[in-house]
C-alpha cells in the first residue's frame, strides 16, 4: 500500500504519501485536464467548423496576410484537435475520445480499477460502430 496511516498522540491521523502517490496524482490530473481541453475543443468545433477549416487550410503566411482568425474558443490547437477528431476520423462520435480520457484520469486519481472491459471498452465500441453506421448511412448524401 502506497499511503500509510499513523495515529499521532493528539488523536489525528498522519498520512504519509510516497513518490508513487504523487506520480499517480500528476498523471491522473494531466489526463483529466487534457480530456477536458479536448472535450471543449471538439464541442466548440461543432459550432465553428466551417470558418476554422477555411483558415486551417491556408498557410501561416496567408493567414497573417489576410488577418484570418480561428473561431474555436480553444484556439488553433483546439481547432486542429476538433478537425482531427471530428472531420477527419470519427465524426459526431469523436466526442467520446475525450470522455474516455476524463474517465481514465478520474479513475487514476481515485485509485479505482480501470475496468477497461466495462466503460472504456463500451465507449470505444459505441464510437466505432456509431461512426461506421453514420458513415454508411450518409456517405452518398454528403460526399
Residue, then its C-alpha position, 0 to 999 in steps of 0.5 A: x500500500x502506497x499511503x500509510x496511516x499513523x495515529x499521532x498522540x493528539x488523536x489525528x491521523x498522519x498520512x504519509x504519501x510516497x513518490x508513487x502517490x504523487x506520480x499517480x496524482x500528476x498523471x491522473x490530473x494531466x489526463x483529466x485536464x487534457x480530456x477536458x481541453x479536448x472535450x471543449x475543443x471538439x464541442x466548440x468545433x461543432x459550432x465553428x467548423x466551417x470558418x476554422x477549416x477555411x483558415x486551417x487550410x491556408x498557410x501561416x503566411x496567408x493567414x497573417x496576410x489576410x488577418x484570418x482568425x480561428x473561431x474555436x474558443x480553444x484556439x488553433x490547437x483546439x481547432x486542429x484537435x476538433x478537425x482531427x477528431x471530428x472531420x477527419x476520423x470519427x465524426x459526431x462520435x469523436x466526442x467520446x475520445x475525450x470522455x474516455x480520457x476524463x474517465x481514465x484520469x478520474x479513475x487514476x486519481x481515485x485509485x479505482x480499477x480501470x475496468x477497461x472491459x466495462x466503460x472504456x471498452x463500451x465507449x470505444x465500441x459505441x464510437x466505432x460502430x456509431x461512426x461506421x453506421x453514420x458513415x454508411x448511412x450518409x456517405x452518398x448524401x454528403x460526399 
